[in-house]
Amino acid sequence: MGLRAYDGLAGIWHTVARTAFTQLRYSAWLLAATVAGLALAFLAPPLLLLTGSRPSAVLGAAAWLLMMLAYWPAVRLYRLNPAWTATLPLAALVYAGATIDSARRYWAGKGGEWKGRTQPKRMTIDD
């Protein structure tokens, strides 16, 4: 397992934004599906807690609890405070933003920037 030091959130954001859209094969459709999937899986549970509806809040709390339980082994492995398990929705929001930024960079001709170089824009079915 490799360990990479990051200079805070900006370093993580840049690392994700450099290649995320490439992994989606430069597809706007896959980008939309990825962002929708992240929102449904990670952002909907905490939002359901805010609806004021008891059934929705219970479902949101249950989904968030299951999310936290699934994340617990990684938090324990790195000897972090168990409270970190509650941060998955925030992590998903950051990842979605960096993925959207990856597409924006690509469409602006600055995709895959690494050591001052960028990848040339490829023509895709979505273009």
C-alpha positions in Angstrom: 0.0 0.0 0.0 1.4 3.4 -1.0 1.2 6.4 1.2 1.1 9.8 -0.3 1.4 13.1 1.7 -1.2 15.8 0.7 -1.1 19.4 1.5 -4.6 19.5 2.8 -7.8 19.4 0.8 -6.3 21.2 -2.2 -3.8 18.4 -2.7 -6.5 15.7 -2.6 -8.8 17.8 -4.8 -6.0 18.2 -7.5 -5.2 14.5 -7.4 -8.8 13.5 -8.0 -9.5 16.2 -10.6 -6.4 15.3 -12.6 -7.7 11.8 -13.6 -11.4 11.4 -12.6 -12.9 12.4 -15.9 -10.4 10.2 -17.7 -11.6 7.3 -15.7 -15.1 8.1 -16.9 -13.8 7.9 -20.5 -14.5 11.6 -21.0 -18.3 10.9 -21.0 -20.7 13.5 -19.8 -23.3 10.7 -19.3 -21.0 8.8 -17.0 -20.2 12.0 -15.2 -23.9 12.7 -14.6 -24.5 9.1 -13.5 -21.5 9.2 -11.1 -22.6 12.4 -9.5 -26.2 11.2 -9.2 -24.9 7.9 -7.7 -22.8 9.7 -5.1 -25.7 12.0 -4.2 -28.1 9.0 -3.8 -25.7 6.8 -1.9 -23.9 9.3 0.4 -25.8 12.6 0.4 -29.4 11.5 0.5 -29.2 9.8 4.0 -28.2 13.0 5.9 -30.7 15.0 3.8 -33.5 12.6 4.7 -32.9 13.4 8.4 -33.8 17.0 7.6 -37.1 16.3 5.9 -39.2 16.5 9.1 -40.9 13.3 8.1 -40.4 10.5 10.7 -40.3 7.6 8.2 -37.8 9.5 6.0 -35.7 10.4 9.0 -35.6 6.8 10.2 -34.6 5.6 6.7 -31.9 8.3 6.5 -30.5 7.5 9.9 -30.5 3.7 9.1 -28.7 4.3 5.8 -26.1 6.6 7.4 -25.5 4.1 10.2 -24.9 1.3 7.7 -22.5 3.7 5.8 -20.7 4.4 9.1 -20.5 0.7 9.9 -19.1 -0.1 6.5 -16.4 2.6 6.9 -15.5 1.5 10.5 -12.8 -1.1 9.5 -10.8 1.6 7.5 -11.1 4.1 10.4 -9.9 1.4 12.8 -7.1 0.4 10.6 -5.7 3.9 10.5 -6.3 4.3 14.3 -8.6 7.3 13.8 -11.3 8.7 16.0 -14.5 6.7 15.4 -16.2 10.1 14.7 -14.5 10.0 11.3 -17.1 7.4 10.2 -19.7 10.1 10.1 -17.8 12.1 7.5 -18.5 9.9 4.4 -21.2 12.3 3.1 -18.7 15.2 3.2 -16.1 13.0 1.5 -18.6 12.2 -1.2 -19.4 15.8 -1.7 -15.7 16.7 -2.1 -15.2 13.7 -4.5 -18.2 14.8 -6.6 -16.9 18.3 -6.8 -13.4 17.3 -7.8 -14.9 14.9 -10.4 -17.0 17.8 -11.9 -13.9 20.0 -11.8 -12.0 17.3 -13.7 -14.5 17.5 -16.5 -14.4 21.3 -16.5 -10.6 21.2 -16.7 -10.8 18.7 -19.6 -13.3 20.8 -21.5 -11.2 23.9 -20.9 -8.2 22.1 -22.5 -6.4 21.6 -19.1 -7.3 17.9 -18.4 -4.8 15.6 -16.7 -2.4 18.3 -15.8 0.8 16.8 -14.4 4.2 18.5 -14.0 3.1 21.4 -16.2 1.8 19.2 -19.0 -1.9 18.5 -20.0 -3.6 15.8 -22.0 -4.9 16.7 -25.4 -8.6 16.7 -25.7 -10.0 13.6 -27.3 -13.1 13.5 -29.4 -15.9 11.3 -27.8 -19.4 10.3 -28.6 -20.6 13.0 -26.2 -18.8 15.8 -28.2 
